[in-house]
Amino acid sequence: MNKIVLMGYLSKMPELHTTEGEKPVTITRFDLAVNRKGKSKENSEADFFHCTAFGKTAEFIEKYFDKGSRMLLTGRVENNNYTNKQGEKVYGYQVLVEEVEFGDSKSSVSKDQGETNE
């Protein structure tokens, strides 16, 4: 089984692209910064995961998430290894997103933006 669950913050704005052809596909790419467990807040370290979403999920992310937004996602990890021009093997990975949820409640997001729920 290949399944990953991550909760973190978008480190930059999601990038939306649409492929060309008979059946265009919407793709959103973004990086998710996930804090490491057990570290103090002063010395916190994070891992950055390259993520890719397709279709309606990609459109949802681009519409509702910005840099700094907290996100909970589930997906799977895929290798994207290749050989560079010098003939060296380069190892990489990406997270293919299957589901996303907001990592913060609506009320906490509104408070952060200085809005009230009246």
C-alpha positions in Angstrom: 0.0 0.0 0.0 1.3 3.5 -0.9 -0.5 6.1 1.2 0.7 9.3 2.8 -1.1 11.8 5.1 0.4 15.2 5.6 -0.6 18.3 7.5 1.4 21.5 6.8 1.5 24.9 5.3 1.8 26.0 1.6 5.3 27.5 1.2 4.2 29.4 -1.9 1.2 30.1 -4.1 -0.2 27.0 -5.9 0.6 27.0 -9.6 -2.4 26.0 -11.9 -1.8 24.7 -15.4 -4.1 23.1 -18.0 -2.8 20.7 -20.6 -3.6 21.1 -24.3 -5.3 18.5 -26.5 -8.6 16.7 -26.9 -9.0 16.1 -23.2 -7.4 19.0 -21.3 -6.3 18.2 -17.7 -6.0 20.7 -14.9 -2.9 20.4 -12.8 -1.8 22.3 -9.7 1.7 22.0 -8.2 2.7 23.3 -4.8 5.1 22.7 -1.9 3.8 21.7 1.5 6.1 22.5 4.5 5.5 20.0 7.3 7.0 20.6 10.7 9.0 17.8 12.3 7.6 16.3 15.4 9.4 16.7 18.7 11.2 19.9 17.9 10.7 23.1 20.0 9.1 26.0 18.3 12.3 28.1 18.5 14.3 25.4 16.7 11.6 23.9 14.5 12.6 22.2 11.3 10.4 21.4 8.4 10.4 19.0 5.5 9.2 20.3 2.1 7.1 18.0 0.0 6.5 18.6 -3.8 2.8 17.9 -4.4 0.8 17.6 -7.6 -3.0 17.5 -7.9 -5.2 16.9 -10.9 -8.8 17.8 -12.0 -11.3 19.1 -9.5 -8.9 18.7 -6.6 -6.4 20.9 -8.5 -9.0 23.6 -9.1 -10.2 23.5 -5.5 -6.6 24.0 -4.2 -5.9 26.9 -6.6 -9.2 28.5 -5.6 -9.2 28.2 -1.8 -5.5 27.9 -0.7 -2.8 30.6 -0.6 0.8 30.8 0.6 0.7 30.1 4.3 -2.6 28.2 4.2 -2.7 25.1 6.4 -3.7 22.0 4.5 -4.4 18.3 5.4 -3.9 16.0 2.4 -3.8 12.3 1.6 -2.2 10.9 -1.4 0.6 8.6 -2.6 4.3 9.0 -3.2 5.7 8.5 -6.7 9.3 8.4 -7.9 10.4 10.7 -10.6 13.9 9.5 -11.1 15.8 10.4 -14.3 19.3 10.4 -15.8 20.8 13.9 -16.3 22.9 15.0 -19.3 26.1 13.9 -17.5 24.7 10.4 -17.3 24.2 10.5 -13.5 21.1 9.1 -12.0 19.0 11.8 -10.2 16.5 10.6 -7.6 13.4 12.5 -6.7 9.8 12.1 -5.6 6.5 13.8 -5.5 3.2 13.5 -3.6 0.2 12.9 -5.9 -2.7 14.4 -4.1 -5.9 12.4 -3.8 -7.8 14.4 -1.1 -7.4 17.8 0.6 -9.0 19.4 3.6 -8.6 22.8 5.3 -6.1 22.5 8.1 -7.7 25.4 10.0 -11.3 26.0 11.0 -13.2 28.8 9.2 -13.4 30.8 12.4 -9.6 30.7 13.0 -8.9 31.7 9.4 -11.3 34.7 9.8 -9.6 35.7 13.1 -6.2 35.6 11.4 -7.5 38.0 8.7 -9.1 40.4 11.3 -12.7 39.5 10.4 -15.5 38.7 12.8 -18.2 36.1 12.5 -21.1 38.4 13.1 
